[in-house]
Amino acid sequence: MKKIVFAVIVTVLSLGSFSFAEDVFKNFERLDSSPKNERPLGLGVHFAVGFGSFWDYPSEYGDNDWFGASLDIGCVLRYRINNLFALVPEVNFGFNISSREVGEGSAMFSDYTVSESRTVFFVDVPLVLRYSPVYFLYLETGGRLNFNLGTSHSLKKSYDNSSVYDNSSAELDKWNVKSFVPSLIFGLGGTIRPNGHEFDVGLRLVLDVGRIEKNDKLHYYDEDADEIKTFENKTKNFAIQLLFNFYFI
């Protein structure tokens, strides 16, 4: 399942990148000089999709084999300070979902796998400073504050022979996450102007700098030492997203 999700995401990213590159190439002569009377303010819609996982994952947990998807949708405001710099705040609703395989087995007439998934839903407020060395290309950096709204933590059993067995899932204990998590943003992209409207396509890295889980200390039993040991839990999220901004004003 993870390979299929990864293939779909890579395909979407590739098609979007190739399409954007083709548009820029076809319109290069037209974009070679800055347009006249550019609007200082732009208001539009924001959409970003990509993949993500955890980083700074405690080695005591074992291998970091989590893999997942990330999505944001909301609104974007762009304020041009001058020809080189612009401030771009956003307000989005989004989620990060991560999963991993935790077991496998066999039943009569079918094999099955067991996967664990964690999902967090949030409202995020990014603020980035955009630098445009040429007006149709940009680099961006900034920060983001995530307001976590809720979580899901579940196990799913998936059978190879779906004609005999139905897949099943069960909700696990609540995944306790912090209410506010700060992130850093780094990105690059470009702007095209079909039919007089501006349209951004970019690639963005969102890197949490604060841990996501409330429990900062975890405990486990070390059989070799025959004692309970404590370790620090610094687990954080990251996401690599392909973003689209369409400005209708």
C-alpha positions in Angstrom: 0.0 0.0 0.0 2.8 2.4 0.9 4.5 1.8 -2.5 1.2 2.6 -4.3 0.7 5.8 -2.3 4.4 6.8 -3.0 4.0 6.1 -6.7 0.9 8.2 -7.0 2.5 11.1 -5.1 5.6 11.0 -7.3 3.5 10.9 -10.4 1.5 13.9 -9.4 4.7 15.8 -8.4 6.4 14.9 -11.7 3.4 15.8 -13.9 3.0 19.1 -12.1 6.7 20.0 -12.4 6.9 19.0 -16.1 3.7 20.9 -16.9 5.0 24.0 -15.1 8.4 23.8 -16.8 6.7 23.6 -20.2 4.5 26.6 -19.6 7.6 28.6 -18.4 9.6 27.6 -21.5 6.7 28.4 -23.9 6.2 31.8 -22.3 9.9 32.7 -21.6 10.0 35.6 -24.1 6.8 37.0 -22.8 8.0 36.7 -19.2 11.5 38.2 -19.9 10.5 41.6 -18.6 8.4 42.5 -15.6 4.8 43.3 -16.4 3.5 46.9 -16.0 1.2 47.9 -13.2 1.5 44.8 -11.1 -0.9 44.7 -8.3 0.8 45.2 -4.9 -1.8 42.8 -3.2 -2.9 39.4 -4.4 -5.6 37.3 -2.7 -6.2 33.7 -3.7 -6.6 30.0 -2.8 -3.8 27.7 -1.7 -3.5 24.0 -2.2 -0.5 21.8 -1.2 0.0 18.0 -1.3 3.0 15.8 -0.7 4.5 13.2 1.5 6.0 13.3 5.0 7.0 11.3 8.0 8.7 11.8 11.4 12.2 13.0 12.1 14.3 13.2 15.2 12.7 9.8 16.0 14.0 8.1 19.2 16.2 5.1 18.3 14.7 3.4 21.4 11.4 3.2 19.4 13.2 1.1 16.7 13.5 1.9 13.0 11.7 5.0 11.7 9.7 3.2 9.0 6.7 5.6 9.0 5.6 6.9 5.7 2.7 9.1 4.9 0.9 12.0 3.1 0.4 15.7 3.8 -2.3 18.0 2.6 -3.1 21.7 3.1 -5.9 23.8 1.6 -6.8 27.4 2.4 -6.3 31.0 1.4 -3.2 33.0 0.6 -2.4 36.8 0.6 0.6 38.2 -1.2 1.9 41.7 -0.5 4.7 43.0 -2.7 7.1 45.1 -0.7 9.1 45.9 -3.9 10.2 44.2 -7.1 12.4 41.8 -5.2 10.5 40.9 -1.9 7.0 40.0 -0.9 5.3 38.9 2.3 3.0 35.9 1.9 0.8 34.8 4.8 -1.6 31.9 4.6 -4.4 30.3 6.6 -5.0 26.6 5.9 -6.7 23.5 7.1 -4.6 20.4 6.8 -3.7 17.0 8.0 -0.6 14.7 8.2 -1.1 10.9 8.1 1.7 8.4 8.7 1.5 4.6 8.6 3.8 1.6 8.9 3.5 -2.2 8.8 3.7 -3.8 12.2 2.9 -7.4 11.4 1.7 -10.1 9.0 0.2 -13.5 9.2 -1.9 -16.1 7.5 -5.5 -17.2 7.8 -7.4 -19.9 5.9 -7.2 -19.0 2.2 -5.5 -15.7 2.7 -2.4 -13.9 4.0 -2.8 -10.5 5.7 -0.8 -7.6 6.9 -1.4 -5.3 9.9 -0.6 -1.6 9.7 -0.6 1.2 12.2 -1.6 4.7 11.3 -1.4 8.1 13.0 -3.3 11.2 11.7 -3.2 14.7 13.0 -5.7 17.4 11.9 -4.7 21.1 12.2 -5.1 24.7 11.2 -1.8 26.1 10.1 -0.7 29.7 9.7 2.4 30.2 7.6 4.2 33.4 7.0 7.0 33.4 4.4 9.3 36.0 2.9 9.5 35.6 -0.9 12.6 36.7 -2.9 12.2 37.0 -6.7 15.6 37.4 -8.5 13.6 37.5 -11.7 9.9 38.2 -11.2 8.6 34.9 -12.5 10.8 32.8 -10.2 11.0 32.9 -6.4 12.7 31.5 -3.3 10.9 31.6 0.0 11.6 31.0 3.7 9.6 31.6 6.9 7.8 30.0 9.7 4.5 28.3 10.4 2.4 27.7 13.5 0.3 24.6 13.6 -2.8 24.5 15.8 -3.6 20.8 16.3 -7.3 20.1 16.4 -7.5 16.3 16.8 -5.8 13.0 16.1 -6.5 9.4 15.1 -4.5 6.3 16.0 -5.6 2.9 14.6 -4.6 -0.5 13.4 -5.8 -2.0 10.2 -5.8 -5.7 9.1 -5.7 -6.1 5.3 -6.3 -9.4 3.6 -5.0 -10.5 0.3 -8.1 -12.5 -0.5 -10.9 -9.9 -0.2 -13.5 -12.3 -1.6 -13.2 -14.4 1.6 -12.3 -11.8 4.3 -13.2 -8.2 4.8 -10.5 -5.8 5.9 -11.0 -4.5 9.5 -9.7 -1.7 11.6 -9.7 -0.8 15.3 -9.1 2.5 17.0 -6.2 2.5 19.5 -5.5 4.6 22.5 -5.6 8.4 21.9 -2.5 9.9 20.3 -1.6 12.8 22.6 -0.1 15.7 20.7 0.8 19.2 21.6 -1.7 22.0 20.8 0.8 24.3 19.2 3.8 23.2 17.1 6.1 25.6 15.3 7.7 24.8 11.9 10.2 26.2 9.5 9.5 26.6 5.7 11.9 26.5 2.8 10.7 26.6 -0.8 11.1 27.6 -4.4 8.8 28.0 -7.4 7.6 30.1 -10.2 4.6 32.3 -11.3 2.8 32.2 -14.6 0.0 34.5 -15.7 -2.5 32.8 -18.0 -5.5 35.0 -18.9 -4.3 37.8 -16.7 -4.5 35.8 -13.5 -1.4 34.8 -11.5 -0.7 31.1 -10.7 2.1 29.9 -8.5 3.6 26.4 -8.6 6.3 25.6 -6.1 8.1 22.9 -4.0 8.1 23.4 -0.2 9.7 21.8 2.8 7.9 22.1 6.1 10.1 21.1 9.0 8.7 21.0 12.6 11.2 22.4 15.1 9.0 21.5 18.1 8.1 18.0 19.2 4.6 16.8 18.3 3.9 14.5 21.2 3.0 15.7 24.7 5.0 13.0 26.5 8.5 14.2 26.4 9.8 11.2 28.5 9.2 7.6 27.7 10.1 4.4 29.5 11.0 0.9 28.5 12.3 -2.2 30.1 15.9 -3.2 29.3 16.1 -7.0 29.6 19.9 -7.0 29.5 20.2 -4.5 32.3 17.1 -5.8 34.1 15.9 -2.3 34.7 13.4 0.3 33.5 15.1 3.1 31.4 13.9 6.5 30.4 14.6 8.3 27.1 13.6 11.6 25.6 10.9 11.8 23.0 11.7 14.5 20.4 9.6 13.1 17.6 8.7 15.8 15.0 6.9 15.9 11.6 8.2 17.0 8.2 6.6 17.3 4.8 7.7 17.9 1.2 4.8 19.4 -0.7 4.0 20.5 -4.2 1.9 23.8 -3.8 -0.4 25.6 -6.1 -1.6 29.2 -5.5 -4.3 30.8 -7.7 -4.8 34.5 -7.2 -8.3 35.7 -8.2 -7.5 39.3 -7.1 
